[in-house]
Amino acid sequence: MTESRSVPVVALLLAAFAASLAVWPADQAAAAADLNEALRPCTRTDVIGIWAMIRQGTARSVQVDSTDPSFYPYQRFAFRADASVRHLAAPAPVGPEEQRVILSAPTTVTWSVDRQGRLLTRKDKGAAPEINACQVLLAKVSDPRSPIPGLPGDLLLTHYGQDGKPVARRLLRKIAGSGE
C-alpha cells in the first residue's frame, strides 16, 4: 500500500454505520476490500500523543445535543504513556493557552487498547469502560463533503452506545511535535 492511494471515505462510513443507512453501494465487495486496505486496528503505541479532532460525524439515527461537549466541533485528546488521558472539548477553536491548560490538568481518566484494537477509557477504576473502535488510516481517504482528507497515520475512533450500536465517529490527527 502506498501513501498516495486514495480511498473514498464513503465506503468507510457505510461500513461503520451500515445498520443506520438505508442504501449500500452497488459494489459491496469493493467497498469491503477498500476498507480492509485503508485501515488497521490501533495499538497502544499508535495512540500515545496529542491529537486534534479534524472531523466528526454521527449516525443518522442518533439525536445529538449540541450543548453536549462530546459533540463540540473543537476537541483535543492527550494520551500519555502512563495510561492517562486528558480531553478538551470546546465550541471555539483551541489555542495554545487552552492546550497548555489541558496538558497540566489533573488526570481523571485512564485509557488502554485491547487485543482487538479497541480504545477503552475509564473515569473510575470500578466504572465500566467507554468503548471506541480505534483504527489507523493506512491510505489517504477523501470525502467529497469535506476539504480535509484523512491521511495515513490519522486515527479513526468510532464510539458505541450502551446498545452496542455506533453513535459517533471522530477523525483525529496527531499534532506535530506532540510526542509524549
N, CA, C and O of each residue as an XYZ file, in Angstrom:
720
protein
N       0.853     -1.184      0.000
C       0.000      0.000      0.000
C       0.888      1.233      0.000
O       1.788      1.352      0.832
N       0.649      2.125     -0.902
C       1.409      3.369     -0.929
C       0.580      4.482     -0.322
O      -0.648      4.404     -0.285
N       1.252      5.518      0.154
C       0.554      6.622      0.796
C      -0.257      7.445     -0.194
O      -1.153      8.179      0.221
N       0.027      7.347     -1.482
C      -0.672      8.176     -2.446
C      -2.036      7.616     -2.821
O      -2.831      8.317     -3.447
N      -2.322      6.388     -2.459
C      -3.610      5.800     -2.785
C      -4.714      6.512     -2.018
O      -4.561      6.807     -0.833
N      -5.818      6.787     -2.687
C      -6.949      7.465     -2.067
C      -8.138      6.519     -2.037
O      -8.473      5.912     -3.054
N      -8.772      6.389     -0.892
C      -9.928      5.523     -0.720
C     -11.117      6.411     -0.373
O     -11.021      7.233      0.539
N     -12.230      6.265     -1.077
C     -13.380      7.108     -0.749
C     -13.837      6.858      0.683
O     -14.044      5.710      1.078
N     -13.995      7.924      1.460
C     -14.425      7.800      2.845
C     -15.856      7.296      2.930
O     -16.266      6.766      3.963
N     -16.624      7.454      1.853
C     -17.997      6.964      1.865
C     -18.007      5.474      2.181
O     -18.868      5.013      2.930
N     -17.066      4.710      1.625
C     -17.008      3.278      1.909
C     -16.760      3.027      3.389
O     -17.334      2.106      3.970
N     -15.904      3.848      4.003
C     -15.618      3.699      5.423
C     -16.839      4.030      6.262
O     -17.154      3.311      7.210
N     -17.526      5.104      5.925
C     -18.715      5.492      6.681
C     -19.824      4.465      6.531
O     -20.510      4.145      7.502
N     -20.006      3.947      5.325
C     -21.048      2.950      5.117
C     -20.776      1.689      5.924
O     -21.702      1.101      6.483
N     -19.533      1.275      5.992
C     -19.210      0.080      6.761
C     -19.491      0.290      8.248
O     -19.994     -0.613      8.915
N     -19.169      1.475      8.771
C     -19.347      1.741     10.200
C     -20.797      1.961     10.578
O     -21.223      1.560     11.661
N     -21.552      2.586      9.708
C     -22.933      2.915     10.046
C     -23.941      2.114      9.230
O     -25.056      2.581      8.993
N     -23.562      0.919      8.801
C     -24.412      0.109      7.938
C     -25.816     -0.077      8.503
O     -26.798     -0.024      7.762
N     -25.909     -0.291      9.785
C     -27.221     -0.541     10.383
C     -28.128      0.682     10.315
O     -29.351      0.542     10.327
N     -27.553      1.869     10.245
C     -28.382      3.074     10.262
C     -28.602      3.670      8.864
O     -29.315      4.664      8.727
N     -28.005      3.081      7.839
C     -28.153      3.610      6.492
C     -29.071      2.722      5.670
O     -29.056      1.499      5.810
N     -29.861      3.336      4.823
C     -30.807      2.584      4.024
C     -30.207      2.125      2.699
O     -30.696      1.154      2.121
N     -29.167      2.786      2.198
C     -28.625      2.484      0.879
C     -27.176      2.041      0.996
O     -26.366      2.697      1.651
N     -26.856      0.923      0.353
C     -25.481      0.427      0.297
C     -24.921      0.715     -1.078
O     -25.688      0.863     -2.029
N     -23.612      0.798     -1.217
C     -23.039      0.988     -2.550
C     -23.321     -0.237     -3.414
O     -23.493     -1.341     -2.897
N     -23.369     -0.041     -4.724
C     -23.681     -1.139     -5.640
C     -22.662     -2.265     -5.516
O     -23.021     -3.434     -5.652
N     -21.409     -1.938     -5.263
C     -20.375     -2.952     -5.189
C     -19.888     -3.090     -3.752
O     -18.874     -2.497     -3.383
N     -20.601     -3.867     -2.935
C     -20.248     -4.046     -1.527
C     -18.894     -4.719     -1.361
O     -18.149     -4.391     -0.437
N     -18.569     -5.649     -2.237
C     -17.291     -6.351     -2.124
C     -16.126     -5.379     -2.304
O     -15.134     -5.463     -1.581
N     -16.240     -4.458     -3.263
C     -15.175     -3.475     -3.484
C     -15.042     -2.552     -2.285
O     -13.930     -2.207     -1.887
N     -16.171     -2.148     -1.705
C     -16.125     -1.275     -0.528
C     -15.447     -1.988      0.627
O     -14.647     -1.379      1.338
N     -15.746     -3.259      0.832
C     -15.122     -4.020      1.918
C     -13.621     -4.171      1.677
O     -12.832     -4.078      2.617
N     -13.219     -4.405      0.419
C     -11.797     -4.528      0.101
C     -11.081     -3.215      0.369
O      -9.994     -3.204      0.946
N     -11.691     -2.094     -0.052
C     -11.099     -0.783      0.204
C     -10.948     -0.544      1.697
O      -9.928     -0.025      2.149
N     -11.964     -0.922      2.458
C     -11.940     -0.736      3.906
C     -10.796     -1.528      4.528
O     -10.065     -1.004      5.369
N     -10.636     -2.782      4.124
C      -9.569     -3.616      4.678
C      -8.186     -3.096      4.321
O      -7.247     -3.257      5.101
N      -8.044     -2.479      3.163
C      -6.755     -1.941      2.746
C      -6.449     -0.587      3.371
O      -5.283     -0.206      3.474
N      -7.475      0.142      3.787
C      -7.283      1.513      4.249
C      -7.126      1.640      5.756
O      -6.715      2.696      6.238
N      -7.442      0.593      6.515
C      -7.447      0.676      7.973
C      -6.796     -0.543      8.607
O      -6.762     -1.631      8.033
N      -6.280     -0.322      9.815
C      -5.852     -1.443     10.650
C      -6.179     -1.090     12.095
O      -6.277      0.090     12.432
N      -6.349     -2.094     12.957
C      -6.633     -1.808     14.370
C      -5.472     -1.056     15.026
O      -4.309     -1.251     14.674
N      -5.813     -0.193     15.986
C      -4.804      0.565     16.726
C      -4.006     -0.335     17.660
O      -4.476     -1.381     18.106
N      -2.806      0.099     17.935
C      -2.004     -0.478     19.005
C      -1.770      0.629     20.029
O      -2.050      1.798     19.764
N      -1.271      0.265     21.167
C      -1.008      1.237     22.225
C      -0.072      2.348     21.739
O      -0.313      3.525     22.004
N       0.980      1.975     21.037
C       1.960      2.972     20.588
C       1.375      3.935     19.559
O       1.828      5.075     19.460
N       0.370      3.494     18.789
C      -0.277      4.391     17.826
C      -0.972      5.549     18.526
O      -0.997      6.665     18.006
N      -1.533      5.296     19.693
C      -2.425      6.240     20.357
C      -1.677      7.318     21.142
O      -2.174      8.438     21.264
N      -0.510      7.011     21.670
C       0.220      7.959     22.522
C       0.546      9.233     21.753
O       1.114      9.188     20.662
N       0.175     10.373     22.340
C       0.444     11.677     21.738
C      -0.727     12.617     21.931
O      -1.691     12.301     22.628
N      -0.628     13.769     21.307
C      -1.689     14.770     21.378
C      -2.362     14.822     20.015
O      -1.704     14.943     18.982
N      -3.672     14.729     20.035
C      -4.457     14.614     18.821
C      -5.502     15.714     18.747
O      -6.116     16.066     19.755
N      -5.702     16.257     17.550
C      -6.768     17.216     17.287
C      -7.853     16.499     16.489
O      -7.553     15.773     15.542
N      -9.108     16.701     16.868
C     -10.206     16.159     16.079
C     -10.362     17.048     14.852
O     -10.509     18.264     14.965
N     -10.326     16.422     13.679
C     -10.458     17.214     12.463
C     -11.804     16.988     11.773
O     -12.169     17.732     10.862
N     -12.525     15.982     12.197
C     -13.849     15.713     11.618
C     -14.632     14.840     12.580
O     -14.071     13.975     13.254
N     -15.943     15.079     12.634
C     -16.825     14.259     13.469
C     -18.137     14.044     12.727
O     -18.649     14.949     12.068
N     -18.665     12.848     12.842
C     -19.964     12.536     12.258
C     -20.745     11.658     13.211
O     -20.167     10.973     14.055
N     -22.059     11.680     13.075
C     -22.908     10.843     13.923
C     -23.800      9.981     13.049
O     -24.080     10.319     11.899
N     -24.241      8.867     13.607
C     -25.180      8.001     12.906
C     -26.484      8.765     12.723
O     -26.876      9.554     13.582
N     -27.150      8.527     11.603
C     -28.397      9.238     11.317
C     -29.451      9.013     12.388
O     -30.272      9.892     12.649
N     -29.433      7.866     12.994
C     -30.457      7.519     13.982
C     -30.212      8.163     15.349
O     -31.046      8.042     16.246
N     -29.093      8.836     15.511
C     -28.721      9.404     16.808
C     -29.162     10.862     16.902
O     -28.912     11.658     15.998
N     -29.822     11.198     18.013
C     -30.179     12.582     18.293
C     -28.996     13.216     19.029
O     -28.578     12.718     20.074
N     -28.464     14.294     18.496
C     -27.294     14.947     19.075
C     -27.722     16.211     19.818
O     -28.457     17.044     19.287
N     -27.247     16.333     21.056
C     -27.456     17.541     21.847
C     -26.247     18.434     21.604
O     -25.151     18.132     22.075
N     -26.434     19.527     20.876
C     -25.306     20.386     20.512
C     -24.660     21.065     21.721
O     -23.574     21.631     21.599
N     -25.317     21.015     22.893
C     -24.704     21.588     24.097
C     -23.851     20.558     24.839
O     -23.167     20.900     25.804
N     -23.888     19.297     24.394
C     -23.068     18.239     24.998
C     -21.631     18.403     24.492
O     -21.396     18.348     23.285
N     -20.667     18.605     25.398
C     -19.270     18.782     24.966
C     -18.738     17.649     24.090
O     -17.805     17.867     23.317
N     -19.303     16.453     24.189
C     -18.852     15.338     23.343
C     -19.010     15.642     21.860
O     -18.334     15.050     21.019
N     -19.910     16.572     21.547
C     -20.179     16.883     20.150
C     -19.711     18.283     19.757
O     -20.054     18.771     18.680
N     -18.925     18.935     20.626
C     -18.355     20.232     20.270
C     -17.433     20.049     19.066
O     -16.823     18.992     18.908
N     -17.330     21.065     18.221
C     -16.541     20.922     16.997
C     -15.023     20.939     17.188
O     -14.286     20.511     16.299
N     -14.550     21.427     18.332
C     -13.101     21.512     18.550
C     -12.738     20.645     19.742
O     -13.197     20.881     20.860
N     -11.908     19.636     19.492
C     -11.525     18.711     20.563
C     -10.052     18.369     20.461
O      -9.486     18.284     19.371
N      -9.444     18.173     21.623
C      -8.057     17.710     21.738
C      -8.051     16.518     22.679
O      -8.801     16.470     23.655
N      -7.196     15.563     22.368
C      -7.000     14.380     23.202
C      -5.512     14.255     23.463
O      -4.717     14.276     22.523
N      -5.124     14.127     24.719
C      -3.721     13.924     25.081
C      -3.609     12.565     25.755
O      -3.948     12.412     26.929
N      -3.127     11.573     24.996
C      -2.938     10.216     25.501
C      -1.480     10.079     25.924
O      -0.574     10.194     25.099
N      -1.260      9.835     27.197
C       0.103      9.729     27.719
C       0.521      8.279     27.888
O      -0.319      7.387     28.007
N       1.824      8.054     27.899
C       2.371      6.706     28.049
C       2.029      6.089     29.392
O       2.039      4.865     29.521
N       1.722      6.914     30.411
C       1.351      6.383     31.729
C      -0.113      5.956     31.798
O      -0.628      5.699     32.887
N      -0.791      5.875     30.649
C      -2.190      5.445     30.516
C      -3.187      6.489     30.987
O      -4.355      6.164     31.203
N      -2.760      7.730     31.153
C      -3.700      8.799     31.474
C      -4.084      9.505     30.176
O      -3.317      9.539     29.213
N      -5.270     10.055     30.179
C      -5.740     10.808     29.018
C      -6.403     12.088     29.502
O      -7.081     12.117     30.529
N      -6.189     13.116     28.748
C      -6.847     14.391     29.003
C      -7.612     14.757     27.740
O      -7.121     14.571     26.626
N      -8.816     15.279     27.926
C      -9.680     15.618     26.796
C     -10.201     17.029     26.974
O     -10.676     17.398     28.048
N     -10.108     17.807     25.921
C     -10.648     19.158     25.914
C     -11.631     19.252     24.763
O     -11.289     18.934     23.624
N     -12.861     19.691     25.053
C     -13.870     19.922     24.030
C     -14.302     21.376     24.147
O     -14.575     21.861     25.246
N     -14.365     22.069     23.019
C     -14.673     23.497     23.045
C     -15.558     23.880     21.862
O     -15.457     23.288     20.787
N     -16.421     24.865     22.062
C     -17.256     25.345     20.957
C     -16.497     26.286     20.014
O     -16.982     26.590     18.924
N     -15.316     26.747     20.423
C     -14.494     27.650     19.618
C     -13.109     27.027     19.440
O     -12.740     26.131     20.200
N     -12.335     27.483     18.452
C     -11.005     26.907     18.228
C     -10.146     26.886     19.501
O     -10.224     27.778     20.345
N      -9.333     25.845     19.602
C      -8.448     25.655     20.747
C      -7.109     26.313     20.426
O      -6.469     25.989     19.426
N      -6.698     27.236     21.284
C      -5.433     27.928     21.088
C      -4.336     27.340     21.958
O      -4.569     26.383     22.695
N      -3.139     27.911     21.875
C      -2.003     27.403     22.649
C      -2.242     27.429     24.158
O      -1.821     26.509     24.858
N      -2.905     28.458     24.669
C      -3.145     28.550     26.117
C      -4.081     27.439     26.586
O      -3.844     26.824     27.626
N      -5.141     27.181     25.826
C      -6.062     26.097     26.191
C      -5.348     24.749     26.146
O      -5.595     23.880     26.983
N      -4.472     24.582     25.175
C      -3.739     23.316     25.086
C      -2.789     23.149     26.269
O      -2.641     22.042     26.785
N      -2.142     24.234     26.706
C      -1.271     24.149     27.892
C      -2.088     23.757     29.120
O      -1.635     22.961     29.942
N      -3.288     24.313     29.244
C      -4.156     24.005     30.390
C      -4.523     22.525     30.401
O      -4.461     21.881     31.448
N      -4.905     21.981     29.246
C      -5.285     20.556     29.210
C      -4.105     19.668     29.591
O      -4.285     18.663     30.278
N      -2.912     20.025     29.157
C      -1.751     19.191     29.450
C      -1.347     19.250     30.913
O      -0.730     18.314     31.423
N      -1.685     20.334     31.592
C      -1.313     20.458     33.006
C      -2.455     20.062     33.950
O      -2.261     20.030     35.165
N      -3.619     19.765     33.419
C      -4.766     19.409     34.267
C      -4.549     18.056     34.938
O      -3.853     17.198     34.394
N      -5.140     17.861     36.114
C      -5.025     16.564     36.781
C      -5.714     15.467     35.957
O      -6.711     15.711     35.276
N      -5.171     14.287     36.037
C      -5.728     13.157     35.301
C      -6.927     12.583     36.044
O      -6.861     12.313     37.243
N      -8.012     12.405     35.319
C      -9.190     11.763     35.896
C      -9.643     10.564     35.073
O     -10.521      9.815     35.501
N      -9.053     10.376     33.902
C      -9.458      9.300     33.006
C      -8.213      8.501     32.610
O      -7.144      9.067     32.382
N      -8.371      7.176     32.532
C      -7.295      6.309     32.057
C      -7.720      5.649     30.746
O      -8.903      5.593     30.414
N      -6.726      5.153     30.014
C      -7.023      4.517     28.743
C      -6.181      3.267     28.557
O      -5.141      3.095     29.193
N      -6.657      2.393     27.665
C      -5.903      1.220     27.233
C      -6.416      0.821     25.852
O      -7.477      1.267     25.417
N      -5.653     -0.017     25.180
C      -6.066     -0.579     23.903
C      -6.107     -2.089     24.099
O      -5.123     -2.689     24.532
N      -7.250     -2.706     23.778
C      -7.366     -4.149     23.969
C      -6.832     -4.913     22.751
O      -6.342     -4.305     21.800
N      -6.926     -6.229     22.784
C      -6.359     -7.075     21.716
C      -7.041     -6.882     20.373
O      -6.453     -7.171     19.330
N      -8.273     -6.398     20.388
C      -8.975     -6.147     19.125
C      -8.695     -4.746     18.583
O      -9.219     -4.372     17.533
N      -7.874     -3.972     19.290
C      -7.569     -2.621     18.852
C      -8.594     -1.600     19.305
O      -8.613     -0.478     18.799
N      -9.446     -1.970     20.250
C     -10.443     -1.020     20.752
C      -9.814     -0.137     21.824
O      -9.022     -0.600     22.645
N     -10.178      1.131     21.801
C      -9.718      2.085     22.797
C     -10.725      2.079     23.940
O     -11.908      2.350     23.736
N     -10.247      1.768     25.149
C     -11.094      1.707     26.342
C     -10.689      2.843     27.265
O      -9.520      2.965     27.630
N     -11.648      3.672     27.642
C     -11.369      4.754     28.592
C     -12.252      4.570     29.815
O     -13.406      4.155     29.708
N     -11.690      4.885     30.989
C     -12.416      4.749     32.260
C     -12.263      6.018     33.073
O     -11.171      6.571     33.206
N     -13.405      6.473     33.623
C     -13.369      7.642     34.508
C     -13.053      7.237     35.933
O     -12.453      8.016     36.674
N     -13.441      6.040     36.333
C     -13.160      5.491     37.663
C     -12.677      4.059     37.493
O     -13.019      3.387     36.519
N     -11.874      3.599     38.454
C     -11.375      2.223     38.363
C     -12.498      1.204     38.335
O     -12.379      0.188     37.650
N     -13.581      1.440     39.055
C     -14.689      0.497     39.116
C     -15.720      0.672     38.020
O     -16.602     -0.172     37.866
N     -15.628      1.752     37.254
C     -16.625      2.036     36.221
C     -16.404      1.170     34.987
O     -15.285      0.750     34.694
N     -17.491      0.915     34.277
C     -17.387      0.204     33.001
C     -16.655      1.106     32.009
O     -16.820      2.326     32.044
N     -15.856      0.523     31.135
C     -15.122      1.364     30.185
C     -16.032      1.912     29.095
O     -17.036      1.300     28.730
N     -15.658      3.073     28.588
C     -16.278      3.604     27.378
C     -15.481      2.982     26.234
O     -14.251      2.986     26.260
N     -16.176      2.450     25.236
C     -15.513      1.694     24.173
C     -15.590      2.438     22.852
O     -16.653      2.897     22.435
N     -14.434      2.546     22.201
C     -14.340      3.110     20.858
C     -13.549      2.139     19.995
O     -12.471      1.692     20.386
N     -14.082      1.811     18.819
C     -13.253      1.106     17.851
C     -12.179      2.100     17.445
O     -12.477      3.264     17.178
N     -10.944      1.655     17.398
C      -9.828      2.541     17.074
C      -9.081      1.942     15.891
O      -8.606      0.808     15.949
N      -8.985      2.720     14.817
C      -8.314      2.256     13.621
C      -7.352      3.325     13.120
O      -7.601      4.523     13.257
N      -6.259      2.872     12.544
C      -5.254      3.754     11.960
C      -5.462      3.758     10.454
O      -5.584      2.699      9.840
N      -5.504      4.938      9.860
C      -5.598      5.034      8.409
C      -4.252      4.673      7.805
O      -3.206      5.138      8.259
N      -4.293      3.844      6.779
C      -3.086      3.424      6.073
C      -2.957      4.105      4.719
O      -1.908      4.039      4.078
N      -4.026      4.757      4.290
C      -4.050      5.413      2.985
C      -4.762      6.749      3.110
O      -5.501      6.983      4.066
N      -4.536      7.613      2.149
C      -5.255      8.879      2.104
C      -6.727      8.572      1.831
O      -7.054      7.769      0.958
N      -7.612      9.227      2.597
C      -9.044      8.998      2.474
C      -9.709     10.327      2.136
O      -9.597     11.293      2.891
N     -10.400     10.374      1.004
C     -11.053     11.608      0.566
C     -12.556     11.486      0.730
O     -13.129     10.410      0.558
N     -13.182     12.598      1.063
C     -14.626     12.674      1.211
C     -15.084     13.922      0.474
O     -14.615     15.018      0.782
N     -15.988     13.787     -0.494
C     -16.419     14.966     -1.249
C     -17.126     16.017     -0.389
O     -17.278     17.161     -0.819
N     -17.561     15.643      0.822
C     -18.242     16.591      1.699
C     -17.281     17.404      2.554
O     -17.704     18.308      3.275
N     -15.985     17.090      2.478
C     -15.020     17.788      3.320
C     -13.755     18.099      2.525
O     -13.273     17.261      1.763
N     -13.222     19.302      2.707
C     -11.970     19.634      2.022
C     -10.746     19.020      2.717
O      -9.639     19.080      2.183
N     -10.939     18.438      3.893
C      -9.824     17.884      4.669
C      -9.804     16.365      4.515
O     -10.703     15.689      5.015
N      -8.798     15.814      3.833
C      -8.735     14.355      3.696
C      -8.176     13.708      4.961
O      -7.442     14.340      5.720
N      -8.530     12.443      5.176
C      -7.859     11.647      6.192
C      -6.518     11.229      5.615
O      -6.423     10.888      4.436
N      -5.478     11.254      6.444
C      -4.134     10.932      5.968
C      -3.583      9.696      6.664
O      -4.018      9.369      7.768
N      -2.643      9.010      6.048
C      -2.026      7.873      6.722
C      -1.514      8.293      8.096
O      -0.858      9.324      8.239
N      -1.824      7.476      9.106
C      -1.425      7.775     10.480
C      -2.526      8.411     11.305
O      -2.455      8.394     12.534
N      -3.555      8.980     10.656
C      -4.684      9.530     11.408
C      -5.409      8.387     12.123
O      -5.353      7.234     11.696
N      -6.087      8.730     13.218
C      -6.887      7.750     13.960
C      -8.358      7.951     13.660
O      -8.839      9.082     13.591
N      -9.064      6.862     13.485
C     -10.498      6.873     13.300
C     -11.102      6.200     14.524
O     -10.912      5.003     14.741
N     -11.834      6.981     15.326
C     -12.477      6.459     16.537
C     -13.969      6.370     16.295
O     -14.602      7.360     15.927
N     -14.530      5.198     16.497
C     -15.971      5.012     16.387
C     -16.488      4.692     17.772
O     -16.139      3.667     18.357
N     -17.333      5.585     18.299
C     -17.894      5.416     19.639
C     -19.192      4.626     19.556
O     -20.035      4.872     18.694
N     -19.332      3.676     20.467
C     -20.527      2.844     20.523
C     -21.329      3.162     21.765
O     -20.769      3.406     22.834
N     -22.648      3.158     21.621
C     -23.539      3.376     22.757
C     -23.677      2.119     23.586
O     -23.103      1.081     23.257
N     -24.439      2.213     24.660
C     -24.642      1.067     25.543
C     -25.374     -0.072     24.839
O     -25.293     -1.223     25.269
N     -26.086      0.243     23.764
C     -26.786     -0.789     23.000
C     -25.874     -1.487     21.989
O     -26.315     -2.389     21.277
N     -24.596     -1.069     21.924
C     -23.636     -1.688     21.021
C     -23.668     -1.140     19.608
O     -22.941     -1.629     18.743
N     -24.497     -0.133     19.354
C     -24.591      0.447     18.015
C     -23.694      1.682     17.920
O     -23.502      2.389     18.909
N     -23.137      1.946     16.715
C     -22.291      3.124     16.540
C     -23.071      4.413     16.765
O     -24.213      4.549     16.325
N     -22.441      5.350     17.454
C     -23.063      6.639     17.757
C     -22.349      7.750     16.995
O     -22.984      8.527     16.283
N     -21.036      7.823     17.145
C     -20.273      8.919     16.536
C     -18.925      8.409     16.063
O     -18.398      7.417     16.565
N     -18.392      9.106     15.098
C     -17.082      8.768     14.561
C     -16.256     10.043     14.516
O     -16.715     11.084     14.046
N     -15.017      9.941     15.017
C     -14.100     11.086     15.023
C     -12.843     10.730     14.246
O     -12.317      9.623     14.360
N     -12.375     11.678     13.460
C     -11.107     11.534     12.783
C     -10.125     12.431     13.513
O     -10.326     13.642     13.603
N      -9.052     11.829     14.039
C      -8.057     12.559     14.815
C      -6.748     12.611     14.050
O      -6.359     11.655     13.380
N      -6.074     13.751     14.164
C      -4.753     13.913     13.560
C      -3.770     14.323     14.649
O      -4.043     15.221     15.445
N      -2.625     13.652     14.670
C      -1.594     13.971     15.671
C      -1.040     15.362     15.401
O      -0.767     15.743     14.263
N      -0.888     16.102     16.487
C      -0.347     17.445     16.388
C       1.168     17.348     16.332
O       1.779     16.658     17.148
N       1.772     18.030     15.378
C       3.230     17.984     15.189
C       3.956     18.319     16.475
O       3.584     19.244     17.196
N       4.986     17.557     16.746
C       5.791     17.791     17.941
C       5.094     17.398     19.220
O       5.456     17.867     20.299
N       4.077     16.526     19.108
C       3.290     16.178     20.293
C       3.720     14.870     20.916
O       2.994     14.326     21.748
N       4.859     14.352     20.548
C       5.305     13.087     21.131
C       5.317     13.150     22.637
O       5.892     14.065     23.226
N       4.690     12.186     23.255
C       4.576     12.157     24.725
C       5.630     11.243     25.293
O       5.711     11.074     26.510
